[in-house]
Amino acid sequence: MTTEQGARRVFLGLIIISIALLALLISPFAKAFFLAAVLAGAFAGTQKRLTRILRGRGNLAAGIICVGIVLILLLPIAGLTAYIVKEVIEGVNFITSVVEEHGLAGLVDYVPGPLQGITERVLERIQVESRGLWQTLQEQISTRGATAAQTVGGVVAATGSVVIQGVMMMIALFFLLVEGSRLVDWFESVSPLKRGQTTELLYEFRSVTRAVMVSTIVTAGVQALAALAGYLIASVPAPIFFAALTFFVALIPAIGAAAVCLAAALLLLASGEPWWALFLAVWGVAVVGLADNVVKPLLVKRGMHLHGAIVFFALIGGLAVFGTIGLLIGPLIVAFFLAVVRIYERDFGQASS
């Protein structure tokens, strides 16, 4: 006959096995679900207020938030893509008109001074080898066709993976917004912790994620404004476009806003403005780049109520260990540790002393 203690051990083993299987099941979409949980915590208050405005229609409120997030993500990408396509088309039309009127040699007059010598040598080489140019191109296309196909296939597969992850994130976000409060109550009921401790930890996570999200957006705005000042001083063409691109790239920690400033500096260098290019490169690294290391920790510090140095190392450590998503995971780990220690000291430390 099985004792109660033996049955409890069996159930404990079954729970561990089920948790491992559940982790294996959701591992392909772990980042998507994590980001959905982060966004759900950040927009929980907005969803409640919007539900009251819509007279209790929680599903509609969650749908509006999800659509708004999709538009916020897609509209800047669509606008930047349209601008780039427009500029490329204008450039192609200009080159085509010059070649038709003056030939390839006519392009040299429109090339910046430092690059004219290189352009002339390239054109001379093309003219010398013009007789076998098309044959060479055909050979290269035939020999590298498979490699190109594999590359294109890899890009398409990566894009499809990003789309799938995004769709899964939005589905999970909608569910968490609608059923978030019930899910928290369920966690509270099944948690082995004392009543209220699980909810306290979850609210700690929500405050940290909200602080990180707000700090990321505000820091990107500060970097974009600082970069815009540099673009205007250096007379970079289309400064508003480069400022918008800086804001968008600043949201991607793996690249950083300074990369756009360096790209604009290369554009100035190719245009025959070496001193302004040097100024913009230094401005991008010293002002725009360092703003991320100064503004973001200060803003996150307010939401986490921690020393700025701890927040800084949490951000850098999370980024180094977990990649881009580590900017959220790092502060969450620190907040989790401090919350557990605080709860233990409050609920168990005094009782034991």
C-alpha positions in Angstrom: 0.0 0.0 0.0 1.4 3.4 -1.0 2.0 5.8 1.8 1.1 9.5 1.6 4.7 10.5 1.6 5.5 8.1 -1.3 2.6 9.4 -3.3 3.8 13.0 -2.7 7.3 12.1 -4.0 5.8 10.5 -7.1 3.7 13.6 -7.8 6.8 15.8 -7.2 8.7 13.8 -9.8 5.8 14.0 -12.2 5.7 17.8 -11.7 9.4 18.1 -12.5 9.0 15.9 -15.6 6.0 18.0 -16.8 7.9 21.2 -16.3 10.8 19.9 -18.3 8.5 18.7 -21.1 6.7 22.1 -21.0 10.0 23.9 -21.3 11.0 21.7 -24.2 7.7 22.4 -25.9 7.9 26.2 -25.7 11.7 26.5 -26.3 11.3 27.3 -30.0 9.2 30.3 -29.1 10.7 31.1 -25.7 11.9 34.6 -26.7 8.5 35.4 -28.3 6.7 34.4 -25.2 9.1 36.2 -23.0 8.7 39.5 -25.0 4.9 39.0 -24.9 5.0 38.7 -21.1 7.1 41.8 -20.9 4.8 43.8 -23.1 1.7 42.4 -21.3 3.1 43.6 -18.0 4.0 47.0 -19.4 0.6 47.5 -21.0 -1.5 45.9 -18.3 -2.6 49.3 -16.9 -3.4 50.6 -20.3 -5.5 47.6 -21.1 -7.5 48.0 -17.9 -8.1 51.7 -18.6 -9.1 51.0 -22.2 -11.4 48.2 -21.0 -13.2 50.7 -18.8 -13.6 53.2 -21.6 -14.9 50.4 -23.9 -17.4 49.3 -21.2 -15.9 46.1 -20.2 -14.8 44.8 -23.7 -11.5 43.4 -22.7 -10.9 41.5 -26.0 -11.4 44.7 -28.0 -9.1 46.6 -25.8 -6.4 43.9 -26.1 -6.9 43.9 -29.9 -6.5 47.6 -30.1 -3.2 47.5 -28.2 -1.9 44.6 -30.3 -2.7 46.5 -33.5 -1.1 49.7 -32.2 2.1 47.8 -31.4 2.2 46.3 -34.8 1.7 49.7 -36.5 4.4 51.3 -34.2 6.8 48.6 -35.4 5.9 48.5 -39.1 5.3 52.2 -39.9 8.9 53.3 -39.3 10.2 50.4 -41.3 7.8 51.1 -44.1 8.7 54.8 -44.2 12.5 54.2 -44.2 12.1 51.5 -46.8 10.1 53.8 -49.1 12.6 56.6 -48.7 15.6 54.3 -49.5 13.7 52.9 -52.5 12.9 56.4 -53.7 16.6 57.5 -53.4 17.8 54.4 -55.2 15.4 54.9 -58.1 16.4 58.5 -58.4 20.1 57.5 -58.4 19.6 54.8 -61.0 17.7 57.2 -63.3 20.4 59.9 -62.9 23.2 57.4 -63.8 21.2 56.1 -66.7 20.6 59.5 -68.2 24.3 60.5 -67.8 25.5 57.3 -69.4 23.0 57.7 -72.3 24.1 61.3 -72.9 27.9 61.2 -72.2 28.8 57.6 -71.9 30.5 55.9 -68.9 33.3 58.5 -69.0 30.7 61.2 -68.3 30.1 59.8 -64.8 33.6 60.9 -63.7 32.6 64.6 -63.7 29.9 63.8 -61.0 32.2 61.8 -58.8 33.7 63.6 -55.7 37.3 64.7 -56.2 39.0 62.1 -53.9 37.2 59.3 -55.8 37.7 60.5 -59.4 41.1 58.7 -59.8 39.7 55.4 -58.6 36.7 55.8 -60.8 38.8 56.5 -63.9 40.9 53.4 -63.4 37.8 51.3 -62.9 36.3 52.7 -66.1 39.5 52.1 -68.1 39.6 48.5 -66.9 36.0 48.0 -67.9 36.7 49.4 -71.4 39.8 47.2 -71.8 37.9 44.1 -70.9 34.6 45.2 -72.4 34.9 42.6 -75.2 34.8 39.7 -72.7 32.7 41.4 -70.1 29.4 39.7 -70.8 31.0 36.3 -71.2 32.7 36.8 -67.8 29.4 37.9 -66.2 27.6 34.8 -67.6 30.4 32.5 -66.3 30.2 34.1 -62.9 26.4 33.9 -62.8 26.5 30.2 -63.8 29.2 29.2 -61.3 27.8 31.2 -58.4 24.1 30.7 -59.1 23.8 27.9 -56.5 25.6 30.0 -53.9 23.4 32.9 -54.6 20.3 30.7 -54.4 21.4 29.4 -51.0 22.0 32.9 -49.8 18.6 34.1 -50.9 17.0 31.0 -49.4 18.8 31.7 -46.1 17.6 35.3 -46.1 14.0 34.2 -46.9 14.1 31.5 -44.2 15.5 34.0 -41.6 12.8 36.5 -42.6 10.1 33.8 -42.3 11.4 32.9 -38.9 11.2 36.5 -37.7 7.7 36.8 -39.0 6.6 33.5 -37.3 8.2 34.7 -34.0 6.4 38.0 -34.3 3.1 36.3 -35.0 3.5 34.0 -32.0 4.5 37.0 -29.8 1.3 38.9 -30.8 -0.9 35.9 -30.2 0.6 35.3 -26.7 0.4 39.1 -26.0 -3.3 39.1 -26.8 -3.9 36.1 -24.5 -1.9 37.6 -21.7 -3.7 40.9 -21.9 -7.1 39.3 -21.8 -6.4 36.6 -19.3 -3.4 38.2 -17.4 -5.2 38.8 -14.1 -6.6 35.3 -14.0 -3.2 33.9 -14.8 -1.7 35.8 -11.9 -4.4 34.5 -9.6 -3.7 31.0 -10.8 0.0 31.4 -10.1 -0.8 32.7 -6.7 -3.0 29.7 -5.9 -0.5 27.0 -7.0 2.6 28.7 -5.8 4.3 27.1 -2.7 5.1 30.6 -1.5 3.0 32.5 1.1 -0.1 34.3 0.1 0.9 37.5 -1.7 4.6 36.7 -2.2 4.1 35.5 -5.8 2.0 38.5 -6.7 4.7 40.8 -5.2 7.4 39.1 -7.3 5.3 39.5 -10.5 4.6 43.1 -9.8 8.3 43.7 -9.3 9.0 42.1 -12.7 6.4 44.4 -14.3 7.8 47.6 -12.8 11.3 46.6 -14.0 10.2 45.7 -17.5 8.3 48.9 -17.8 11.3 50.9 -16.6 13.5 49.2 -19.2 11.1 49.7 -22.0 10.5 53.4 -21.2 14.3 54.0 -20.8 15.0 52.3 -24.2 12.5 54.5 -26.1 13.5 57.7 -24.3 17.3 57.0 -24.8 16.7 56.3 -28.5 15.0 59.7 -28.7 17.8 61.4 -26.9 20.4 59.8 -29.2 18.3 60.7 -32.3 18.2 64.4 -31.2 21.9 64.5 -30.5 22.6 62.9 -33.8 20.3 65.4 -35.6 22.3 68.2 -34.1 25.5 66.6 -35.5 23.9 66.1 -38.9 22.8 69.7 -39.1 26.2 71.0 -38.0 28.0 68.8 -40.6 25.4 69.6 -43.3 24.6 66.0 -43.9 22.0 65.6 -46.7 18.5 64.5 -45.6 19.3 65.1 -41.8 15.7 64.2 -40.8 15.9 60.9 -42.5 19.2 60.0 -40.8 17.8 61.1 -37.5 14.8 58.8 -37.9 17.1 56.0 -38.9 19.3 56.7 -35.9 16.2 56.4 -33.6 15.2 53.1 -35.2 18.7 51.7 -35.1 19.2 52.9 -31.5 16.4 50.4 -30.5 18.7 47.6 -31.7 21.5 47.2 -29.2 23.6 44.9 -31.4 24.1 47.8 -33.9 23.8 51.0 -31.9 23.0 54.6 -32.9 26.6 55.5 -33.5 26.7 53.2 -36.5 24.4 55.6 -38.4 26.6 58.5 -37.6 29.7 56.6 -38.9 27.8 55.7 -42.1 26.9 59.4 -42.6 30.5 60.3 -41.9 31.6 58.0 -44.7 29.1 59.7 -47.0 30.7 63.0 -46.2 34.2 61.6 -46.7 33.1 60.3 -50.2 31.7 63.8 -50.9 35.0 65.4 -50.4 34.4 66.7 -46.8 37.1 65.0 -44.7 37.0 67.4 -41.8 33.2 67.3 -41.4 33.4 63.6 -41.7 35.9 63.4 -38.9 33.8 65.7 -36.8 30.7 63.6 -37.3 32.5 60.4 -36.5 33.8 61.8 -33.3 30.4 63.3 -32.5 28.8 59.9 -33.1 31.1 58.0 -30.8 31.6 60.5 -28.1 28.1 62.1 -27.8 25.6 59.8 -29.5 27.2 56.5 -28.6 27.9 57.4 -24.9 24.4 58.7 -24.4 23.2 55.2 -24.3 25.5 54.3 -21.4 24.6 57.4 -19.4 20.9 58.1 -20.0 19.5 54.5 -20.0 21.0 53.5 -16.6 19.7 56.7 -15.1 16.2 56.1 -16.3 16.2 52.4 -15.4 17.5 53.3 -12.0 14.3 55.3 -11.2 12.1 52.3 -12.0 14.3 49.8 -10.1 15.4 52.1 -7.2 18.9 50.8 -7.4 22.4 52.4 -7.7 23.3 53.4 -11.2 26.4 51.2 -11.3 24.3 48.1 -10.5 21.9 48.9 -13.2 24.7 49.6 -15.7 26.4 46.2 -15.0 23.0 44.4 -15.1 22.4 45.9 -18.6 25.9 45.1 -19.9 26.0 41.7 -18.3 22.6 40.7 -19.7 23.6 41.9 -23.2 26.9 39.9 -23.0 25.3 36.7 -21.8 21.9 36.6 -23.5 22.3 38.9 -26.5 19.9 41.7 -27.3 17.1 40.3 -25.1 19.5 40.4 -22.2 18.8 44.1 -21.8 15.5 42.9 -20.2 16.8 39.7 -18.7 19.7 41.3 -16.9 17.7 43.8 -14.8 15.1 41.2 -14.2 17.6 38.8 -12.7 18.9 41.5 -10.4 15.4 42.6 -9.5 14.4 38.9 -8.8 17.5 38.4 -6.5 16.8 41.6 -4.5 13.1 40.9 -4.3 13.6 37.4 -3.0 16.2 38.6 -0.4 13.8 41.4 0.7 10.8 39.1 1.0 12.8 36.5 2.9 14.2 39.1 5.3 10.8 40.6 5.9 8.7 37.4 6.3 11.2 35.0 7.7 14.2 36.8 9.0 12.5 38.6 11.9 10.5 35.5 12.8 13.7 33.4 13.2 15.6 36.0 15.2 
